[in-house]
Amino acid sequence: MTTLHDMLGHAGEYASRLTANYWKTTGKISRCELRIPNKVIARSNVLGERLYIDISSIKSKALGGSKFWLLIIDDATDFCWNFF
């Protein structure tokens, strides 16, 4: 179970046990040394101050010839830019 917990990115014990039950895995979860803070980051009020960037790809080219997709989101306005 500890290995599963690590593979899940140090998910909480409840989520780890639910996943283990689905995969029919049993065992003990040892005390996790990694402490992930549960802080909530306040949203930005300034345009362009905080941008989130995500990129994705596909194996073959799309109809327009693109293989990659770039998404940029402004935290303050939720405005999105898509680039292919």
Residue pairs with C-beta under 8 A, 6 or more apart in sequence:
1 16
1 17
1 20
1 25
1 26
1 27
1 28
1 29
2 27
2 28
2 29
2 30
4 16
4 19
4 20
4 23
4 25
5 11
5 13
5 16
5 29
5 32
8 15
8 16
8 19
10 32
10 34
10 36
11 19
13 29
16 29
17 29
20 26
20 27
43 75
43 76
44 50
44 75
44 76
45 76
46 76
47 74
47 76
47 77
48 74
48 76
49 75
49 76
50 74
50 75
50 76
51 72
51 73
51 74
51 75
52 72
52 73
52 75
53 70
53 71
53 72
54 70
54 71
54 73
55 68
55 69
55 70
55 71
56 68
56 69
56 71
57 67
57 68
57 69
58 67
60 67
61 67
62 84
64 84
66 84
68 84
69 82
69 83
69 84
70 81
70 82
70 83
70 84
71 80
71 81
71 82
71 83
72 80
72 81
72 83
73 79
73 80
73 81
74 80
